[in-house]
Amino acid sequence: MDSANQSPSQPDRPPLSSRERRVLGVLVEKQKTTPEYYPMTINAIVTACNQKSNRDPVTNFDADDAEEILQGLRKKGATTQVEGSGRTVKWKHDLYEWLGLKHKPNEMAILAELMLRGAQTEGDLRARASRMMNPVPDMAGLQAVLEDLIARGLVVQLSPPGTRRGVVVMHALGKPEELERARQIQANAPVDNIDDAPPPRASSARPETGASAGGGWAAEAASLRAEIETLKNAVNTLTEEVRELKAALGA
């Protein structure tokens, strides 16, 4: 992905603030992980934005913050207000059209994860986004998705050319100065993961044992953590829906 380090021409769209990215990331996440609770109410959006796990940084929005952010995104064409059951106002994102990613659910999942947690390595990104993606069996599959996003000017690679392991990527949805700041931070990071040596030869097929099996256990643990996070999100959303229903019934 050396060519990914080059900056493509940016699409003609307004940049998104960190607050806007958090709300959009939440809307995409809930659409993919708990579609029965999507579109979302203001209160559900606040709860999801402020959850302390799987978020970086942690936020402390209130209903007024969320309303202001959603209205700003609506003016940009990135969200739509809809009427749910019982005349409850709900919100949905329009990112598939706004970003030109129609029929590209894996690309949208990757962007959502980057909006929720910021710059991260390809390995971390694959583990975290797996809960929102169609199956991506290996890093080559993830890198193919990233290459598409990079070509569209939606993602950039921050690691120096020649980096083989721990490649760091970031969304390109913010202001140019924000991206440049991230580049500077990454430029000052240790670069001992650059490896110009040829890849090792494939060994004869045999069951993995010891340290060589560690990657498999790590991937399985990451998958389990993602499933637990999805369940926690569903419980949080359901709790919010019950609270709103009780309020509507005067309970």
Residue pairs with C-beta under 8 A, 6 or more apart in sequence:
1 143
1 146
1 147
1 150
1 157
1 167
2 161
2 162
4 146
4 147
4 150
4 156
4 157
4 169
5 156
5 157
5 158
5 159
5 160
5 161
7 156
8 150
8 151
8 152
8 153
9 153
10 153
10 172
10 176
11 100
11 152
11 153
11 154
13 76
13 98
13 99
14 76
15 173
15 174
15 175
15 176
15 178
16 24
16 76
16 78
16 173
16 174
17 174
18 174
19 59
19 61
19 65
19 69
20 69
20 72
20 73
20 78
21 115
21 171
21 173
21 174
22 49
22 55
22 59
22 61
22 115
22 116
23 45
23 49
23 66
23 69
23 70
23 73
23 79
24 73
24 78
24 79
24 93
24 95
24 112
24 115
25 112
25 113
25 115
25 116
26 40
26 45
26 48
26 49
26 116
27 38
27 39
27 40
27 45
27 79
27 91
27 92
27 93
27 95
28 93
28 95
28 108
28 109
28 111
28 112
28 115
28 132
29 48
29 112
29 116
29 132
29 233
30 37
30 38
30 40
30 44
30 48
30 233
30 237
31 38
31 92
31 93
32 105
32 108
32 109
32 112
32 131
32 132
33 131
33 132
33 230
33 233
33 234
34 230
34 233
34 234
34 237
37 44
37 234
37 237
37 238
37 241
38 92
39 82
39 84
39 90
39 91
39 92
40 48
40 90
40 91
40 92
40 237
41 84
41 88
41 89
41 90
41 91
41 240
41 241
41 244
42 63
42 66
42 67
42 70
42 89
42 91
43 63
43 240
43 243
43 244
44 237
44 240
44 241
45 66
45 70
45 91
46 61
46 62
46 63
46 65
46 66
47 236
47 237
47 240
48 233
48 236
48 237
49 55
49 59
49 61
49 66
50 58
50 59
50 60
50 61
51 232
51 233
51 236
52 58
53 229
53 232
54 116
54 117
54 128
54 229
55 116
55 117
56 116
56 117
56 118
61 69
70 79
70 81
70 91
73 79
74 80
74 81
76 98
77 94
77 98
78 93
78 94
78 95
78 98
79 91
79 92
79 93
79 94
80 91
80 92
80 93
80 94
81 89
81 90
81 91
82 89
82 90
82 91
82 92
83 89
83 90
84 90
86 248
88 244
88 248
95 101
95 108
95 111
96 102
96 104
96 108
99 108
99 111
99 152
99 154
100 152
101 107
101 108
101 111
101 152
101 154
104 148
105 133
105 134
106 133
106 134
106 136
106 145
107 145
107 148
107 149
107 154
109 129
109 132
109 133
110 125
110 129
110 133
110 142
110 145
110 146
110 149
110 155
111 149
111 154
111 155
111 171
111 173
112 129
112 132
113 120
113 125
113 128
113 129
113 132
114 120
114 125
114 155
114 169
114 170
114 171
115 171
115 173
117 128
118 170
119 158
119 168
119 169
119 170
119 182
119 186
120 128
120 168
120 169
120 170
121 166
121 167
121 168
121 169
122 139
122 142
122 143
122 146
122 166
122 167
122 168
122 169
123 139
123 166
125 142
125 169
126 136
126 139
126 142
127 219
127 222
127 223
127 225
127 226
128 222
128 226
130 136
130 222
130 223
130 226
131 226
131 227
131 229
131 230
136 142
136 145
146 155
146 157
146 169
149 155
150 156
150 157
153 172
154 171
154 172
154 173
155 169
155 170
155 171
155 172
156 169
156 170
156 171
156 172
156 179
157 167
157 168
157 169
158 168
158 169
158 170
158 182
158 183
158 186
159 166
159 167
159 168
159 186
159 193
160 187
160 191
160 194
162 194
162 195
162 196
163 191
163 193
163 194
163 195
164 193
164 194
164 195
165 193
165 195
166 193
168 186
168 189
170 179
170 182
172 179
208 216
